[in-house]
């Protein structure tokens, strides 16, 4: 396969020559390419290793719950806000970046002045800057707490949805039992629990099997004129008795339950 080349545009410069440049792209193209989603707070920092001087952007102060004039940026300020369980690994990552000059990224938690725990990602890279090539550490701190909350909210919503669906099937099965047998909700629930417990399956699975069997029976008993008959007590009894464990072959399926016929051995004559 031939590699796909980036298309380029040829433009004429003021001196009559030509130059090539990549085609323009929109902000929407850039957003789609970078996968931008939840808006996050991003702060910058810089540390001069020789002088021990720190510089923070305004966002970094906000992230920790300070105003710029309230604290002197430095190790002590950061240590006072780091979650106790996460301090050691941040120090190790920064020390390694200074030693090798390679970029690093480390996720940890901070506790702001209001006592709220935030999850942040720290990136950094050691480099040499200025005429004297003095070493410094530069990077970003990103508050990823909103993204984490968004993920947790989606997971919680999915769990609640599954619970509602599960409960809806159970309530539907109980309602049918109440209507057909003329019993109370408590008795209907007991009959459904009894069917599930007999083969040790979850209540939702038992209810789903009961309703599936009743729908199939209801369709099979349609009259010659297409009129559907009501659910009978016998059909309900068969559905409750037919609850089975997952993966267990159905007893009425002759292809699954029939034993192979023994073929007598031939004798040579």
N, C-alpha and C positions, 0 to 999 in steps of 0.2 A: 504494500500500500504506500502511496506517496503521501508525505506529510502535508497537512493543510496549511497553506501560507496565509499570513495576515494580510488582507488587502491594503494597499497603500495608494495615496493620492499624490500626484505630481503637481507642484505649484511653482509658478515662476516668481523668482525673487526680484528685487529692485535692480540688480545689476544685469539682468537678462539671463541669469543662470536658472537652473531648476533645482528644486529640493523636494524630497519626499517626506510625507508625514502620514501618520495613521488617520483614518477617517474619524470624524467627530462622533461622539456618542452622547446620549441624553442622560439626565440624572436618573430617569427610570431604568435605563439599561444598566447603569452602575449599581443601583439599588438591587436589581434582580441578580446581577452577577455576584455581588457580595452577600446576598442573602440577608439583607437588613430586615430586622423584625422589631422586637421590643426595644424601646429607647432606653439606653443605659447611661448612667452618670460615669464619666471618664475624667480622671485627673492625671496630671503630669508631675513628675518629680525629677530632681537632678541632685547628685551628691558629688562634691569635689573631695576626693579621697585625701589629698595632701593637706587641705585646710580644714576638712571636716564640716564644710559649709553645705547646708541643705537649702533647696528651693522647692516650694510646692505651688501648684496652681490653686486657684480659688476652689475648684471642685474637690480637691483633696481635703481641704479644711472642712467643707460642707459635709463630706462623706463621714468624717469622724465627729461631726457635731460641734465644730469650733468656728469662730470668726478669725480672720487673719491676725488681728492684733492680740488675740487671747492666748496664743501659744507660740513658742519658738519651735519651728520645724526641726526635727532631729530624731535620734534613736529613742530618747526617753519619751518623747511625745508618742511615737509609734508603739512603743512597748506598753504604754499605759492604756492603749486601746485594743491591743491584740487579745484575742481569745486565749486563755491560758494553755489550752490544749494544742494550739497551732504555732506557738512561737518558734520552736526549735527548727522546724523545717524551713521556715522563711529565712532564717539566718543562714542555714546551710546553702540554700539556693542562691542567695545574694553573694556569699563568699565564693562559691564556685564560679559565678559569673565574673567576678573581679579577677579571679585567678586565671581563667581561660579566655575571657573576652567574648565568650559565646552568649547568645541570648538565653533567657530563662523565663519560665512562667510558672507561677505557684498560686494555688487557690487556698484561701484560709478565711477565717472569720474575724471580724472586729466587733467591738461593743461600743456604740456611740455614747454620748454623754447622757442620753435619756434611758440607757440600759437596753436598747434594742440591738439584737445581734444581726449583723449584716454579713453576707458572703461576698468576698471580693476576689478578683484575680489580679495578681501583680505580675507585670512583665518588666524586664530590664535587660540591659546589656552593658558590659564593661567596655570602655573605650578610652582613648587618649585624645585630649583636646587642647587647643591653644598653642601658642608658640613654643612653650616648654614641654608640650606633649604630656601634661599631667593627667594621671588616671582619674576617671570619673564614672559614676554609675547613673544611667539615665533610663527612664521607662515610664510606664503608665500603671495606674490603679483603676480597675473597672469594677463598679458595684453591680454584681450580677443578681442581687436579691430579687428585683422585679421579675427576671426571667425564671428564677427558681419558683417564685410564687405562682407564676403563670402555668408552669408545668404541673405543680401540685394541684392547682385549681382544675386543670383538665383531667388529671387522674381522679380527683375526687368526684368530678362530674360523671366520669365514666363508671365509677363504682356505684354511685347513686342510681344512674340509669339502669345498670345491670340489676340492682336490687329491686327497682320498680318493675322491670320486666319480669323478674323472677316471681315477685309477689303477685303480679297481675295473673300469671299462669296459675298460681296456687289458688287465688281467690276465684278465678274462673271455674276451676275444677270443683272447689267447695260449693260454689253456687249451683252447679249442675247437680251435685249430690243432694243438696238441700231441696231443689225443685223436684227431682225425680223420686227421691225417697221420702220427702215430706218431713225432714228432720231439721233440727236446729243447726246453727253455724258451728257450735261446739261439737256436736255429734259428727257433722260432716268432716270437720278437721280431724277428729279422732279416726274416722274411717280411712282418710287419706294417709295419716301418719301410720296407721296399721299396715296399709298396703306397701308403703315405703320401707317400714321396718322389717317386714317379712323377708325382703331380699336385700336389705341393707343398702339402699340408694338414697340420695338426697331427696328431700320433699319436693323440690322444684322439678327434678327429673321424673319423679313418680307422677306428679300432676301433668307434666308434659306428655308422658306416655298415655295416661288416661284420656286426655283430650284428643290425642292423635288417633287412638283406637275408636273413640266415640265418633269422630268425624268420618273415619273410614267406614264404620258400621252404618252411619247415617246415610252416606252416599250409596252404599250397597243396597240399602232397603228402600231406595226410591221406587215409587209406584210406576206402573206401566205408563201412566200419563205424565210422568216426570215429577209428580208431587212428592215431596219429602215427608217421611213419617217422623213423629216425635221420638225422642230417646226413651227407650223402655227400661224397666228395672233390670231385665235380663241382660240387656246390652251394657248397662252400667256395671252389673256384677261381673260380667266378662272382662270389662276394661280394668276394674280394680284387681281382679284375680290375675290379670295378664301382665301386671307390672313385673319387670325382670331386670336383672343386673345388666350393666353395659357390657356388650361384647358377648353375651350369652346367646347361643343359637336358639331360635324360636322353635318350640316343641312341635308346632304344626307343620313345619317345613320338612317334607319327606326327603328332600335332597340333602339336608343337613343332618338328619337324625337316622336315616336308613343305614343299616350296617352293610358292609360289602358282602356280596354273596360268595361263598366258598366254591371254588371250581375244583372238582375231583381231579386228582392227578391221573394222567393217561398211563396205561401200561403197555409196554411194548409186546406185540404178539408174534 
